[in-house]
């Protein structure tokens, strides 16, 4: 049962990844077109750049006061948190299953 729940959390992480690949590129295009200072701060290749992802997780996009950008970045942030949550929970359950088998 524990491994089933771990697999379920992996599925939740995959669902978060699907949402992430929709909203984060749209948010980055919006940044490129309307917020050049932020685009310069995030740098090239910001899609999977750790500093850009940390900026997204920390909610750095809220400083722009652009409701259209927040409308794209907020779902990207939530989906990134869903990915991390799903993978952490799946890993913990997997470790728990190893501890129970020993």
C-alpha positions as CSV (number, residue, x, y, z in Angstrom):
1,X,0.0,0.0,0.0
2,X,2.9,2.4,0.8
3,X,4.4,1.9,-2.7
4,X,1.0,2.5,-4.3
5,X,0.7,5.8,-2.4
6,X,4.3,6.7,-3.5
7,X,3.3,6.0,-7.1
8,X,0.3,8.2,-6.6
9,X,2.5,11.1,-5.5
10,X,4.6,10.6,-8.6
11,X,1.5,10.9,-10.6
12,X,0.7,14.2,-8.8
13,X,4.2,15.4,-9.6
14,X,3.6,14.6,-13.3
15,X,0.3,16.5,-13.3
16,X,2.2,19.4,-11.8
17,X,4.8,19.1,-14.5
18,X,2.1,19.2,-17.2
19,X,0.7,22.5,-15.8
20,X,4.3,23.9,-15.4
21,X,5.2,23.4,-19.0
22,X,2.0,25.3,-20.0
23,X,2.2,28.3,-17.7
24,X,5.9,29.0,-17.1
25,X,6.8,29.4,-20.8
26,X,3.8,31.8,-21.2
27,X,5.0,33.8,-18.2
28,X,8.5,33.9,-19.6
29,X,7.2,35.2,-23.0
30,X,5.3,37.9,-21.1
31,X,8.4,38.8,-19.2
32,X,10.4,39.0,-22.5
33,X,7.8,41.2,-24.2
34,X,6.8,43.6,-21.4
35,X,9.4,43.5,-18.5
36,X,12.9,43.6,-19.9
37,X,14.5,44.4,-16.5
38,X,13.1,41.1,-15.1
39,X,14.1,39.3,-18.3
40,X,17.7,40.6,-17.8
41,X,17.5,39.5,-14.1
42,X,16.4,36.0,-14.9
43,X,18.9,35.7,-17.8
44,X,18.9,33.5,-20.9
45,X,17.6,30.0,-20.6
46,X,15.4,30.8,-17.6
47,X,13.0,27.9,-18.1
48,X,15.0,25.4,-16.0
49,X,17.6,27.8,-14.5
50,X,17.7,27.2,-10.8
51,X,17.9,30.9,-9.9
52,X,14.8,31.6,-12.0
53,X,12.9,28.7,-10.5
54,X,13.9,29.9,-7.0
55,X,12.7,33.4,-8.0
56,X,9.4,31.9,-9.1
57,X,9.0,29.9,-5.9
58,X,9.8,32.9,-3.7
59,X,7.1,34.9,-5.5
60,X,9.4,37.5,-7.0
61,X,6.9,38.1,-9.7
62,X,4.6,39.9,-7.3
63,X,6.9,43.0,-7.3
64,X,5.9,43.8,-10.9
65,X,2.3,44.8,-10.0
66,X,1.2,43.4,-13.4
67,X,-2.0,41.4,-13.0
68,X,-1.6,39.7,-16.4
69,X,1.9,38.5,-15.4
70,X,0.6,37.4,-12.0
71,X,-2.1,35.5,-13.7
72,X,0.5,33.4,-15.6
73,X,3.2,33.2,-12.9
74,X,0.9,32.1,-10.0
75,X,-0.3,28.9,-11.7
76,X,3.4,28.2,-12.7
77,X,4.4,28.7,-9.1
78,X,1.6,26.4,-7.8
79,X,2.5,23.7,-10.3
80,X,6.2,23.9,-9.4
81,X,5.2,23.5,-5.7
82,X,3.0,20.6,-6.7
83,X,6.0,18.9,-8.5
84,X,8.2,19.4,-5.5
85,X,5.6,18.2,-3.0
86,X,4.7,15.1,-5.0
87,X,8.4,14.1,-5.4
88,X,9.3,14.7,-1.8
89,X,6.3,12.7,-0.6
90,X,6.9,9.9,-3.0
91,X,10.6,9.8,-1.8
92,X,9.6,9.7,1.8
93,X,7.1,6.9,1.2
94,X,9.7,5.0,-0.7
95,X,12.2,5.3,2.1
96,X,9.5,4.3,4.6
97,X,8.9,1.1,2.5
98,X,12.6,0.3,2.6
99,X,12.7,0.8,6.3
100,X,9.7,-1.5,6.8
101,X,11.2,-4.2,4.6
102,X,14.4,-4.4,6.7
